[in-house]
Amino acid sequence: MLVTALIPARYDATRFPGKLMQSLGGMSVIRRTYEAARNTGLFQDVIVATDSDEIEKEIRSAGGIVFRSKRPHESGTDRIAEAAEGLTTELIINIQGDTPFIKKDPLEKLIRLFTDDSVQVASMVQVLEKPEEIDDPNFVKVAMDRNNNALFFSRSRIPFLRDTNAPITYYEHIGVYAFRKQALLDFVHWPTGNLEAVEKVECLRFLENGVAIRMLTVDYLGVEIDTPEDLKKAEKLL
């Protein structure tokens, strides 16, 4: 199976503009993410899709491949779909540009899910334990069925703990997706649904259009850098 990693990299992030070019241990966040993806050895190509001169220069200086977006995009998935149109690949892994601690083992397990021909889209979760993180809207929570398919994604606490004696595990969505190429291309032709618009969680578009997302539970993957506080956490972890 031919597998390509695509890293969407928008400079003007809403919550933390310019975060991908912030220094993390003397190297930019996007460079660390790119290097981590390349070093797994899992991919035919690792390509950064961006609208930024600065990010393009940073990745090319590392000998990397850059796809320059030709049109504006609402989401990272839209951005990589444009890059994927001209690729001859069976499977595309979307690695967010702000995940510099990505590892080989969970990515390899994610790819392995596609030995099941019914899987069109897959992603990752990790267990959330801290109450402040469970209630934090920056942590997207996931409810899953018994087959590990996502039922819903929300910035709210899901499920609601009506029965405080009932055992429950909370899961955080990790921003790494895998798509069969056609599923990714279908995504960009669907209009944004009400659930996606309200939650601002793009993978809800798949659920609103009846496409299941198979979830893989993984161990702690480090820090996704969404805020300046996350960058401080990443520095400590590094």
C-alpha positions as a LaTeX table, in Angstrom:
\begin{tabular}{lrrr}
\hline
Residue & $x$ (\AA) & $y$ (\AA) & $z$ (\AA) \\
\hline
Met1 & 0.00 & 0.00 & 0.00 \\
Leu2 & 1.41 & 3.39 & $-1.03$ \\
Val3 & 1.16 & 5.79 & 1.90 \\
Thr4 & 1.83 & 9.55 & 1.80 \\
Ala5 & 1.98 & 11.90 & 4.79 \\
Leu6 & 0.54 & 15.37 & 4.22 \\
Ile7 & 1.10 & 18.09 & 6.82 \\
Pro8 & $-1.26$ & 21.08 & 6.55 \\
Ala9 & 0.58 & 24.19 & 7.73 \\
Arg10 & $-1.31$ & 27.48 & 7.90 \\
Tyr11 & 0.68 & 30.40 & 9.27 \\
Asp12 & $-2.22$ & 32.49 & 10.63 \\
Ala13 & $-3.65$ & 30.09 & 13.22 \\
Thr14 & $-6.65$ & 31.63 & 14.98 \\
Arg15 & $-5.67$ & 30.91 & 18.59 \\
Phe16 & $-1.90$ & 31.23 & 18.21 \\
Pro17 & $-0.82$ & 33.08 & 15.03 \\
Gly18 & 2.58 & 32.04 & 13.75 \\
Lys19 & 2.76 & 29.07 & 16.13 \\
Leu20 & 4.32 & 26.74 & 13.55 \\
Met21 & 7.35 & 29.02 & 13.25 \\
Gln22 & 7.81 & 29.33 & 17.01 \\
Ser23 & 11.06 & 27.91 & 18.34 \\
Leu24 & 10.82 & 24.61 & 20.21 \\
Gly25 & 14.22 & 23.69 & 21.57 \\
Gly26 & 16.00 & 25.71 & 18.89 \\
Met27 & 13.99 & 24.34 & 15.96 \\
Ser28 & 10.64 & 25.54 & 14.59 \\
Val29 & 7.50 & 23.59 & 15.52 \\
Ile30 & 6.77 & 22.77 & 11.85 \\
Arg31 & 10.33 & 21.61 & 11.25 \\
Arg32 & 10.15 & 19.30 & 14.27 \\
Thr33 & 6.82 & 17.87 & 13.06 \\
Tyr34 & 8.18 & 17.36 & 9.54 \\
Glu35 & 11.35 & 15.67 & 10.81 \\
Ala36 & 9.38 & 13.41 & 13.17 \\
Ala37 & 7.10 & 12.27 & 10.33 \\
Arg38 & 10.00 & 11.69 & 7.93 \\
Asn39 & 12.02 & 9.78 & 10.52 \\
Thr40 & 9.29 & 7.15 & 10.95 \\
Gly41 & 10.24 & 5.68 & 7.55 \\
Leu42 & 6.59 & 4.78 & 6.93 \\
Phe43 & 5.85 & 7.08 & 4.01 \\
Gln44 & 6.51 & 7.19 & 0.31 \\
Asp45 & 6.63 & 10.99 & 0.68 \\
Val46 & 6.16 & 13.56 & 3.44 \\
Ile47 & 4.70 & 16.77 & 2.00 \\
Val48 & 3.95 & 20.05 & 3.77 \\
Ala49 & 0.93 & 21.87 & 2.30 \\
Thr50 & 1.04 & 25.58 & 3.11 \\
Asp51 & 0.04 & 29.09 & 2.06 \\
Ser52 & 3.06 & 30.66 & 3.74 \\
Asp53 & 6.34 & 31.87 & 2.22 \\
Glu54 & 8.02 & 31.54 & 5.60 \\
Ile55 & 6.92 & 27.95 & 6.18 \\
Glu56 & 7.80 & 26.98 & 2.61 \\
Lys57 & 11.31 & 28.38 & 3.03 \\
Glu58 & 11.72 & 26.58 & 6.36 \\
Ile59 & 10.79 & 23.16 & 4.97 \\
Arg60 & 12.70 & 23.52 & 1.70 \\
Ser61 & 15.81 & 24.48 & 3.69 \\
Ala62 & 15.48 & 21.06 & 5.37 \\
Gly63 & 15.32 & 19.34 & 1.98 \\
Gly64 & 11.59 & 18.78 & 2.31 \\
Ile65 & 8.76 & 18.73 & $-0.24$ \\
Val66 & 6.26 & 21.61 & $-0.18$ \\
Phe67 & 2.90 & 21.91 & $-1.91$ \\
Arg68 & 1.89 & 25.55 & $-2.19$ \\
Ser69 & $-1.88$ & 26.00 & $-1.77$ \\
Lys70 & $-3.45$ & 27.74 & $-4.74$ \\
Arg71 & $-6.72$ & 28.65 & $-3.04$ \\
Pro72 & $-7.87$ & 29.56 & 0.52 \\
His73 & $-9.12$ & 26.76 & 2.78 \\
Glu74 & $-11.45$ & 26.51 & 5.76 \\
Ser75 & $-9.66$ & 23.54 & 7.33 \\
Gly76 & $-6.49$ & 21.51 & 7.24 \\
Thr77 & $-8.38$ & 18.64 & 5.61 \\
Asp78 & $-9.45$ & 20.94 & 2.76 \\
Arg79 & $-5.84$ & 22.03 & 2.36 \\
Ile80 & $-4.39$ & 18.54 & 2.07 \\
Ala81 & $-7.21$ & 17.46 & $-0.26$ \\
Glu82 & $-5.99$ & 20.04 & $-2.78$ \\
Ala83 & $-2.48$ & 18.60 & $-2.49$ \\
Ala84 & $-3.79$ & 15.02 & $-2.78$ \\
Glu85 & $-5.57$ & 15.58 & $-6.10$ \\
Gly86 & $-2.41$ & 15.00 & $-8.13$ \\
Leu87 & $-0.93$ & 12.19 & $-6.04$ \\
Thr88 & $-0.82$ & 8.53 & $-7.02$ \\
Thr89 & $-1.20$ & 7.09 & $-3.54$ \\
Glu90 & $-3.69$ & 4.75 & $-1.88$ \\
Leu91 & $-3.63$ & 6.11 & 1.64 \\
Ile92 & $-3.06$ & 9.61 & 2.98 \\
Ile93 & $-2.07$ & 10.40 & 6.55 \\
Asn94 & $-2.90$ & 13.91 & 7.74 \\
Ile95 & $-0.38$ & 14.91 & 10.42 \\
Gln96 & $-1.17$ & 18.28 & 11.96 \\
Gly97 & 1.70 & 20.75 & 11.79 \\
Asp98 & 1.51 & 21.38 & 15.53 \\
Thr99 & 2.22 & 17.78 & 16.62 \\
Pro100 & 6.02 & 17.67 & 16.92 \\
Phe101 & 6.06 & 14.56 & 19.15 \\
Ile102 & 4.41 & 12.20 & 16.66 \\
Lys103 & 5.82 & 8.64 & 16.82 \\
Lys104 & 6.20 & 5.68 & 14.48 \\
Asp105 & 4.35 & 3.02 & 16.49 \\
Pro106 & 0.87 & 4.66 & 16.60 \\
Leu107 & 1.14 & 5.74 & 12.95 \\
Glu108 & 2.01 & 2.18 & 11.96 \\
Lys109 & $-1.02$ & 0.86 & 13.87 \\
Leu110 & $-3.22$ & 3.51 & 12.25 \\
Ile111 & $-2.12$ & 2.41 & 8.78 \\
Arg112 & $-2.77$ & $-1.24$ & 9.72 \\
Leu113 & $-6.46$ & $-0.47$ & 10.33 \\
Phe114 & $-6.88$ & $-0.19$ & 6.56 \\
Thr115 & $-6.32$ & $-3.92$ & 6.08 \\
Asp116 & $-10.08$ & $-3.89$ & 6.81 \\
Asp117 & $-11.54$ & $-2.87$ & 3.46 \\
Ser118 & $-14.56$ & $-1.27$ & 5.14 \\
Val119 & $-12.40$ & 1.41 & 6.82 \\
Gln120 & $-12.41$ & 4.63 & 4.80 \\
Val121 & $-11.28$ & 7.11 & 7.48 \\
Ala122 & $-9.43$ & 6.56 & 10.75 \\
Ser123 & $-8.03$ & 8.69 & 13.55 \\
Met124 & $-6.64$ & 8.50 & 17.09 \\
Val125 & $-7.72$ & 9.09 & 20.68 \\
Gln126 & $-5.98$ & 9.04 & 24.02 \\
Val127 & $-7.46$ & 8.78 & 27.50 \\
Leu128 & $-8.24$ & 12.02 & 29.34 \\
Glu129 & $-8.03$ & 11.89 & 33.14 \\
Lys130 & $-7.62$ & 15.45 & 34.43 \\
Pro131 & $-11.01$ & 17.12 & 35.12 \\
Glu132 & $-9.71$ & 20.48 & 33.90 \\
Glu133 & $-8.81$ & 18.93 & 30.55 \\
Ile134 & $-12.12$ & 17.09 & 30.24 \\
Asp135 & $-13.94$ & 20.40 & 30.65 \\
Asp136 & $-11.54$ & 22.40 & 28.46 \\
Pro137 & $-13.06$ & 23.16 & 25.00 \\
Asn138 & $-9.55$ & 23.06 & 23.48 \\
Phe139 & $-9.61$ & 19.29 & 24.15 \\
Val140 & $-12.00$ & 17.69 & 21.65 \\
Lys141 & $-13.72$ & 14.72 & 23.26 \\
Val142 & $-14.88$ & 11.58 & 21.44 \\
Ala143 & $-17.61$ & 9.05 & 22.18 \\
Met144 & $-17.17$ & 5.66 & 20.46 \\
Asp145 & $-19.21$ & 2.53 & 19.83 \\
Arg146 & $-18.15$ & $-1.04$ & 20.61 \\
Asn147 & $-16.41$ & $-1.34$ & 17.24 \\
Asn148 & $-14.28$ & 1.75 & 18.00 \\
Asn149 & $-16.14$ & 3.87 & 15.46 \\
Ala150 & $-16.72$ & 7.47 & 16.50 \\
Leu151 & $-20.27$ & 8.34 & 17.54 \\
Phe152 & $-19.63$ & 12.04 & 18.10 \\
Phe153 & $-16.90$ & 14.64 & 18.60 \\
Ser154 & $-17.46$ & 17.60 & 20.92 \\
Arg155 & $-15.67$ & 20.37 & 22.72 \\
Ser156 & $-18.13$ & 19.76 & 25.57 \\
Arg157 & $-17.81$ & 16.97 & 28.11 \\
Ile158 & $-19.27$ & 13.85 & 26.47 \\
Pro159 & $-20.90$ & 11.82 & 27.76 \\
Phe160 & $-22.58$ & 13.92 & 30.44 \\
Leu161 & $-22.14$ & 12.28 & 33.84 \\
Arg162 & $-25.76$ & 12.04 & 34.96 \\
Asp163 & $-25.07$ & 8.91 & 37.02 \\
Thr164 & $-21.95$ & 9.69 & 39.04 \\
Asn165 & $-21.62$ & 6.01 & 40.02 \\
Ala166 & $-21.41$ & 4.76 & 36.43 \\
Pro167 & $-17.86$ & 4.01 & 35.23 \\
Ile168 & $-16.81$ & 6.10 & 32.23 \\
Thr169 & $-13.60$ & 6.86 & 30.36 \\
Tyr170 & $-13.14$ & 10.15 & 28.54 \\
Tyr171 & $-11.17$ & 10.25 & 25.32 \\
Glu172 & $-9.41$ & 13.14 & 23.60 \\
His173 & $-9.27$ & 13.28 & 19.83 \\
Ile174 & $-5.71$ & 13.53 & 18.49 \\
Gly175 & $-5.33$ & 15.50 & 15.28 \\
Val176 & $-3.93$ & 12.69 & 13.13 \\
Tyr177 & $-6.19$ & 11.30 & 10.40 \\
Ala178 & $-5.84$ & 8.61 & 7.76 \\
Phe179 & $-7.96$ & 8.54 & 4.61 \\
Arg180 & $-8.36$ & 6.45 & 1.54 \\
Lys181 & $-7.73$ & 8.99 & $-1.20$ \\
Gln182 & $-11.30$ & 9.02 & $-2.54$ \\
Ala183 & $-12.77$ & 9.57 & 0.94 \\
Leu184 & $-10.57$ & 12.64 & 1.31 \\
Leu185 & $-11.59$ & 14.01 & $-2.09$ \\
Asp186 & $-15.28$ & 13.40 & $-1.29$ \\
Phe187 & $-14.91$ & 15.44 & 1.91 \\
Val188 & $-14.18$ & 18.69 & 0.10 \\
His189 & $-17.27$ & 18.42 & $-2.10$ \\
Trp190 & $-19.66$ & 18.19 & 0.85 \\
Pro191 & $-21.01$ & 21.40 & 2.38 \\
Thr192 & $-20.21$ & 22.20 & 6.00 \\
Gly193 & $-22.97$ & 20.71 & 8.16 \\
Asn194 & $-24.63$ & 22.27 & 11.19 \\
Leu195 & $-22.73$ & 20.14 & 13.69 \\
Glu196 & $-19.35$ & 20.97 & 12.17 \\
Ala197 & $-20.25$ & 24.66 & 12.01 \\
Val198 & $-21.29$ & 24.79 & 15.66 \\
Glu199 & $-18.47$ & 22.71 & 17.15 \\
Lys200 & $-15.74$ & 23.82 & 14.70 \\
Val201 & $-14.61$ & 20.20 & 14.51 \\
Glu202 & $-14.07$ & 19.32 & 10.86 \\
Cys203 & $-14.25$ & 15.52 & 11.14 \\
Leu204 & $-17.94$ & 15.85 & 12.02 \\
Arg205 & $-18.45$ & 16.41 & 8.29 \\
Phe206 & $-17.73$ & 12.72 & 7.72 \\
Leu207 & $-20.24$ & 11.64 & 10.37 \\
Glu208 & $-22.88$ & 14.02 & 9.03 \\
Asn209 & $-22.45$ & 12.35 & 5.63 \\
Gly210 & $-22.66$ & 8.80 & 6.94 \\
Val211 & $-18.95$ & 7.92 & 6.76 \\
Ala212 & $-17.67$ & 6.03 & 9.80 \\
Ile213 & $-14.38$ & 7.03 & 11.43 \\
Arg214 & $-12.47$ & 4.14 & 13.01 \\
Met215 & $-10.65$ & 5.27 & 16.15 \\
Leu216 & $-7.34$ & 3.92 & 17.49 \\
Thr217 & $-6.60$ & 4.34 & 21.20 \\
Val218 & $-2.94$ & 5.18 & 21.77 \\
Asp219 & $-0.67$ & 6.10 & 24.65 \\
Tyr220 & 0.27 & 9.68 & 25.37 \\
Leu221 & 1.65 & 11.37 & 22.23 \\
Gly222 & 2.95 & 14.57 & 23.75 \\
Val223 & 1.60 & 18.09 & 23.33 \\
Glu224 & $-0.41$ & 19.50 & 20.45 \\
Ile225 & 0.54 & 23.17 & 20.30 \\
Asp226 & $-2.65$ & 25.21 & 20.12 \\
Thr227 & $-1.78$ & 27.99 & 22.58 \\
Pro228 & 1.32 & 29.73 & 24.03 \\
Glu229 & 0.77 & 27.67 & 27.19 \\
Asp230 & 1.02 & 24.47 & 25.13 \\
Leu231 & 4.36 & 25.65 & 23.77 \\
Lys232 & 5.65 & 26.01 & 27.32 \\
Lys233 & 4.47 & 22.46 & 28.09 \\
Ala234 & 6.22 & 21.21 & 24.95 \\
Glu235 & 9.48 & 22.86 & 25.99 \\
Lys236 & 9.35 & 21.01 & 29.33 \\
Leu237 & 8.51 & 17.72 & 27.63 \\
Leu238 & 11.33 & 18.16 & 25.13 \\
\hline
\end{tabular}
